Amino acid sequence: MLSRHFEKPVRVWVGLGFPRQLNTVVDAYQFVVDWCGNSPEQKAAIRACKAALAGEIAPETARGILVQFARKKDILVEEEVMPAVTNSGQRLQV
């Protein structure tokens, strides 16, 4: 399988509130397949990732469907939610 990169990664919340970055269609496929559930959004994301891996649709189309899935499950990390971090790894006080 050829891994196809997204133009912009998708970040999702996992575990105890830790963000995970999905950079490729393969990353997204593995994440969605491992997700516990069987919702229509999850099925659509799996189908979209498979189609992108087969070259039937663009990776960005699969990314959009993945974002819809993550938003529906309330696990999408919105950019403004991520805390700013310094080079030393410490969070900035805003």
C-alpha positions, 0 to 999 in steps of 0.5 A: 500500500502506498501511503498518501500524505494529507496537505495538512495533518488532522489532529484528534484527541486520544486516550487521556486527552492526548492529541494524535496527529494523522499525517497520511491516509494510512494513519487515518485508516488505522485510526478509524479502523481501531476506533471502537464503534460502528457508526455511519460516519466511521464506515464512511471514513473507512470507505474513503480511506480505502478509496484514497489508498486505491487511488480512486479518490484524492487524499484530501477527499478522504481527509475531509470525511475523516474530519467530519467523523472526528468532529461528529465524535467530538475528538477533532483538535481545533487549532485554537485549542492546542496550547502554545509550547516553547522550544523547551517544551513548556506551555506558554501562559496566555 
